[in-house]
């Protein structure tokens, strides 16, 4: 791969309908939907192929920080520590249960993590205290779970017991984004606005890039390019050598006008972003030879 690929960016769709900041979304690749969640407590479904109009799925009555989907079930994590489980097929709330003390920032169908520093197993309610600070980000590997915390550390956890196997450091504040680019390399970012590359075999930081002007919120890797997004209202595209290839901002691409909370690849040529400006944007990426 060329170290400095030329990239053309096209804004494909700008989705509006939320009444407050959008904090998270989940892509259902099989059914071709996106489910978004935000500060007003709305859960909205958007069609990946015809995204102009969203459909309100539910209202939680509180800000939503995290969302996850598996099969016909949607898991939603709220500011109060409550996790809502929604049956999408029957459009019913299966249950809501307060599991954490404070916001739920991490949610999967198997476990959740939040402001109380705990990981909770959904199957048996087993609670494992990982940190005295908030747990803010997660990436699941083949044999371990990596969790980023507001204490500036990344915790490598056993998949079954959630016990800490190793602590990775290098950041100076909260770790908001994680991405595994191969079995040996973990990328991280956060409030210090740097992206770090951790060599898991050497157990050390091998590369550090000052990536954004203000805190970085999320990372997404598609096997070739890395996305990062930030409170500085930009999305940046990097190659696997952490060379900056493209900056997407409002001035040049009519992008977001406020903090960008998440980006995620849909496929190798498309990604979506969400923001405090109450909108989602679909972007097309083309490599120019």
Backbone torsions as a table, in degrees:
resi	resn	phi	psi	omega
1	UNK	NA	134.2	177.0
2	UNK	-62.9	142.0	-175.6
3	UNK	-74.0	-22.3	-179.2
4	UNK	-130.8	64.7	178.3
5	UNK	-59.8	140.0	174.2
6	UNK	-85.8	131.2	-172.8
7	UNK	-123.2	133.1	172.9
8	UNK	-105.0	131.7	-178.6
9	UNK	-112.8	131.7	175.2
10	UNK	-125.3	129.0	174.5
11	UNK	-80.9	115.7	-172.8
12	UNK	-90.8	-42.8	-177.4
13	UNK	-154.7	146.3	177.9
14	UNK	-123.7	109.6	-171.3
15	UNK	-98.4	123.1	-178.9
16	UNK	-127.3	148.7	-178.2
17	UNK	163.3	-29.7	174.0
18	UNK	-67.9	150.9	-178.9
19	UNK	-101.8	1.4	178.7
20	UNK	-155.5	-176.5	-176.6
21	UNK	-54.1	142.5	174.6
22	UNK	-101.4	119.2	-174.9
23	UNK	-96.2	-29.9	-174.3
24	UNK	-154.3	159.9	172.1
25	UNK	-151.7	161.1	176.3
26	UNK	-132.8	137.5	179.6
27	UNK	-99.0	125.3	172.9
28	UNK	-96.5	96.1	-174.1
29	UNK	-68.5	-32.3	-177.7
30	UNK	-72.1	-47.0	-178.0
31	UNK	-87.9	-10.2	177.5
32	UNK	67.6	46.6	175.9
33	UNK	-127.3	157.6	166.6
34	UNK	-118.8	135.9	174.3
35	UNK	-112.7	123.0	-177.8
36	UNK	-114.0	154.3	-176.7
37	UNK	-145.5	148.1	-176.8
38	UNK	-156.5	-162.4	-169.4
39	UNK	-68.8	-25.2	-179.6
40	UNK	-85.5	-3.6	177.6
41	UNK	87.9	7.0	179.7
42	UNK	-80.9	141.8	166.3
43	UNK	-112.6	119.5	-174.1
44	UNK	-121.6	137.0	176.7
45	UNK	-103.9	133.8	178.9
46	UNK	-123.6	141.0	177.8
47	UNK	-83.0	124.1	-178.9
48	UNK	-60.6	-33.1	-175.4
49	UNK	-92.1	-22.6	176.4
50	UNK	-138.5	73.2	-166.3
51	UNK	-84.2	5.7	-171.1
52	UNK	-59.7	-41.9	-174.9
53	UNK	-116.2	126.4	177.0
54	UNK	-91.0	160.4	178.6
55	UNK	-121.5	124.7	179.2
56	UNK	-70.7	122.0	-178.9
57	UNK	-92.6	-43.2	179.8
58	UNK	-163.6	165.1	172.9
59	UNK	-125.1	127.2	-177.1
60	UNK	-89.1	-22.9	-176.1
61	UNK	83.4	6.8	176.9
62	UNK	-152.4	159.3	176.7
63	UNK	-59.1	141.7	179.7
64	UNK	-111.3	127.3	-177.2
65	UNK	-102.6	-21.4	-174.9
66	UNK	-148.9	152.8	-177.7
67	UNK	-150.8	143.4	-178.8
68	UNK	-149.9	147.7	179.0
69	UNK	-129.4	139.3	170.7
70	UNK	-145.0	130.6	-176.0
71	UNK	52.2	-125.2	-179.3
72	UNK	-98.2	12.0	-176.3
73	UNK	-110.1	138.2	175.5
74	UNK	-113.7	128.3	177.2
75	UNK	-106.8	129.8	-174.2
76	UNK	-129.1	127.3	-179.4
77	UNK	-106.1	125.2	-175.5
78	UNK	-103.2	170.6	-178.8
79	UNK	-64.2	-30.7	-176.8
80	UNK	-76.8	-9.4	-173.1
81	UNK	98.2	0.8	-180.0
82	UNK	-81.9	138.7	172.7
83	UNK	-111.2	125.3	179.2
84	UNK	-102.4	135.2	176.2
85	UNK	-116.7	120.8	-173.8
86	UNK	-116.5	130.4	172.9
87	UNK	-86.7	109.8	-175.4
88	UNK	-73.6	-30.6	-179.8
89	UNK	-65.7	-43.4	-178.1
90	UNK	-99.2	-3.4	178.7
91	UNK	55.3	48.0	-178.9
92	UNK	-130.2	151.2	173.4
93	UNK	-81.6	114.5	-179.1
94	UNK	-70.8	-49.6	174.0
95	UNK	-168.2	163.5	170.8
96	UNK	-134.0	134.5	-174.4
97	UNK	-144.1	130.8	178.0
98	UNK	-79.3	110.6	-176.3
99	UNK	-108.4	-28.9	-176.1
100	UNK	-117.6	156.7	171.9
101	UNK	-92.7	95.6	-175.0
102	UNK	105.2	-178.3	-170.9
103	UNK	-59.8	149.2	176.6
104	UNK	-100.2	105.8	-176.7
105	UNK	-96.2	-18.3	-178.8
106	UNK	-125.8	130.6	176.7
107	UNK	-149.2	133.2	171.0
108	UNK	-133.9	-179.7	176.3
109	UNK	-74.5	-12.8	-177.3
110	UNK	-105.3	-31.7	-176.5
111	UNK	-154.5	167.9	177.0
112	UNK	-139.7	160.1	177.8
113	UNK	-146.0	154.1	-174.5
114	UNK	-161.6	-157.2	-173.5
115	UNK	-63.5	-23.9	-179.3
116	UNK	-82.9	0.1	178.1
117	UNK	78.1	11.3	-175.2
118	UNK	-108.3	147.6	165.6
119	UNK	-103.1	131.5	180.0
120	UNK	-120.5	127.1	176.9
121	UNK	-77.9	122.6	-177.8
122	UNK	-68.0	-27.4	-173.9
123	UNK	-75.1	-32.5	-176.0
124	UNK	-134.5	6.6	179.3
125	UNK	63.2	16.7	175.6
126	UNK	-61.3	132.9	-177.2
127	UNK	-115.2	126.5	177.6
128	UNK	-122.0	119.3	177.5
129	UNK	-79.3	118.2	-177.5
130	UNK	-96.6	-41.0	-175.9
131	UNK	-148.1	160.6	172.9
132	UNK	-84.7	-1.3	177.9
133	UNK	-115.6	173.1	-178.5
134	UNK	-61.8	146.5	169.7
135	UNK	-98.5	122.4	-166.9
136	UNK	-116.2	-19.9	-175.3
137	UNK	-151.1	158.5	-178.0
138	UNK	-151.2	147.5	165.9
139	UNK	-142.8	137.1	-175.9
140	UNK	-104.9	122.1	177.3
141	UNK	-97.0	-172.5	-178.4
142	UNK	-67.2	-36.8	-175.3
143	UNK	-123.2	-10.4	-176.3
144	UNK	-140.8	162.9	171.7
145	UNK	-111.8	134.0	176.5
146	UNK	-110.6	127.6	-176.4
147	UNK	-124.6	127.6	176.5
148	UNK	-93.8	138.8	-173.8
149	UNK	-122.6	161.6	175.5
150	UNK	-75.4	-3.1	174.3
151	UNK	-86.5	6.8	178.0
152	UNK	84.6	-1.8	-178.3
153	UNK	-98.2	159.6	169.7
154	UNK	-115.8	127.1	-177.1
155	UNK	-104.8	124.1	173.0
156	UNK	-91.3	118.2	-173.2
157	UNK	-112.7	147.3	170.5
158	UNK	-66.5	137.8	-174.9
159	UNK	-67.2	-28.1	-176.4
160	UNK	-91.1	-47.6	-174.2
161	UNK	-95.6	-16.7	-174.0
162	UNK	64.0	15.7	175.9
163	UNK	-72.4	146.4	-179.5
164	UNK	-73.4	123.4	177.5
165	UNK	-94.8	-31.2	-176.4
166	UNK	-163.1	151.2	175.6
167	UNK	-117.7	124.9	177.0
168	UNK	-103.8	136.4	179.5
169	UNK	-129.6	-177.6	-177.8
170	UNK	140.5	-27.2	176.5
171	UNK	-84.0	162.4	179.9
172	UNK	-106.2	-3.2	-178.8
173	UNK	-159.8	-162.6	-173.4
174	UNK	-51.8	140.6	177.8
175	UNK	-102.9	108.3	-173.1
176	UNK	-99.2	-19.0	-175.2
177	UNK	-140.0	138.9	178.4
178	UNK	-136.5	147.8	175.3
179	UNK	-153.9	132.2	172.5
180	UNK	-94.2	120.3	179.3
181	UNK	-97.3	-19.0	168.7
182	UNK	-161.2	-178.2	-174.5
183	UNK	-67.1	-12.2	-176.5
184	UNK	-115.4	-6.9	-172.7
185	UNK	-126.6	120.3	176.4
186	UNK	-111.9	128.4	174.4
187	UNK	-102.2	145.8	-179.7
188	UNK	-143.7	155.6	176.1
189	UNK	-153.2	171.2	-178.2
190	UNK	177.7	-148.7	-173.3
191	UNK	-63.8	-26.8	179.3
192	UNK	-78.2	-2.8	174.3
193	UNK	69.0	11.9	177.0
194	UNK	-100.0	151.7	167.9
195	UNK	-106.9	127.8	180.0
196	UNK	-113.0	141.7	172.1
197	UNK	-107.9	120.3	-179.5
198	UNK	-103.5	123.9	172.4
199	UNK	-85.3	113.4	-173.2
200	UNK	-74.4	-23.2	176.4
201	UNK	-78.8	-42.9	179.1
202	UNK	-79.8	-16.2	179.3
203	UNK	59.9	47.5	178.2
204	UNK	-156.8	162.6	174.8
205	UNK	-77.7	124.3	-177.5
206	UNK	-108.5	-9.8	179.1
207	UNK	-156.3	141.9	179.7
208	UNK	-140.4	129.8	-179.4
209	UNK	-126.4	125.7	170.3
210	UNK	-72.4	99.6	-163.9
211	UNK	-89.5	-36.2	-173.3
212	UNK	-137.3	165.6	178.0
213	UNK	-74.8	-36.2	179.4
214	UNK	-127.2	-179.9	-173.0
215	UNK	-49.9	137.5	175.8
216	UNK	-93.3	142.3	-168.3
217	UNK	-107.6	-22.3	-169.0
218	UNK	-166.7	154.6	173.2
219	UNK	-130.4	145.7	174.6
220	UNK	-143.8	128.2	-176.0
221	UNK	-117.3	134.7	-178.8
222	UNK	-115.2	14.3	-178.6
223	UNK	97.4	-14.5	179.2
224	UNK	-135.0	-42.1	-176.8
225	UNK	-127.9	149.0	178.1
226	UNK	-108.4	135.4	171.9
227	UNK	-103.7	138.2	168.1
228	UNK	-130.3	152.0	179.5
229	UNK	-141.0	163.3	-165.3
230	UNK	-154.2	165.4	170.5
231	UNK	-65.8	-15.9	177.6
232	UNK	-78.4	5.7	174.1
233	UNK	74.7	17.7	179.1
234	UNK	-116.1	154.0	166.9
235	UNK	-113.6	134.9	178.9
236	UNK	-122.2	143.0	178.7
237	UNK	-112.7	129.5	-176.5
238	UNK	-125.4	153.9	171.9
239	UNK	-92.7	-175.0	-174.8
240	UNK	-73.4	-8.0	174.1
241	UNK	-98.3	9.0	-179.1
242	UNK	63.0	33.6	170.6
243	UNK	-88.8	129.8	179.9
244	UNK	-73.5	125.9	-177.5
245	UNK	-107.1	-32.2	-175.1
246	UNK	-157.9	142.1	172.6
247	UNK	-117.1	123.8	179.4
248	UNK	-107.7	118.8	-178.3
249	UNK	-136.0	-179.6	-178.0
250	UNK	-71.4	-40.6	-174.0
251	UNK	-63.2	-41.1	-175.7
252	UNK	-94.8	-27.0	-172.9
253	UNK	-129.1	11.5	-177.7
254	UNK	53.0	46.0	-178.6
255	UNK	-81.4	-149.1	-176.3
256	UNK	-76.8	153.7	-178.2
257	UNK	-108.1	6.7	179.6
258	UNK	-149.3	-175.9	-178.5
259	UNK	-50.0	132.2	177.3
260	UNK	-97.9	118.2	-170.7
261	UNK	-91.3	-27.0	-177.7
262	UNK	-157.8	144.8	167.4
263	UNK	-130.3	149.5	175.1
264	UNK	-153.9	136.8	176.0
265	UNK	-68.7	135.6	170.7
266	UNK	-88.1	-43.8	173.0
267	UNK	-152.8	-165.7	-175.7
268	UNK	-70.6	-12.5	-176.6
269	UNK	-120.1	-5.4	-176.1
270	UNK	-135.1	144.4	170.8
271	UNK	-145.3	166.9	-178.8
272	UNK	-128.2	150.1	179.0
273	UNK	-134.3	155.2	175.5
274	UNK	-134.7	159.6	-167.2
275	UNK	-149.9	164.2	169.8
276	UNK	-64.8	-12.8	179.0
277	UNK	-79.2	8.4	173.8
278	UNK	77.7	17.4	-176.3
279	UNK	-132.9	161.1	168.1
280	UNK	-115.1	149.7	177.4
281	UNK	-130.2	135.3	171.5
282	UNK	-94.9	133.8	-178.4
283	UNK	-125.1	141.6	174.5
284	UNK	-108.6	135.1	-178.6
285	UNK	-116.2	125.9	177.4
286	UNK	-123.9	133.4	177.6
287	UNK	-91.1	125.0	-178.5
288	UNK	-103.3	119.5	179.9
289	UNK	-74.3	NA	NA
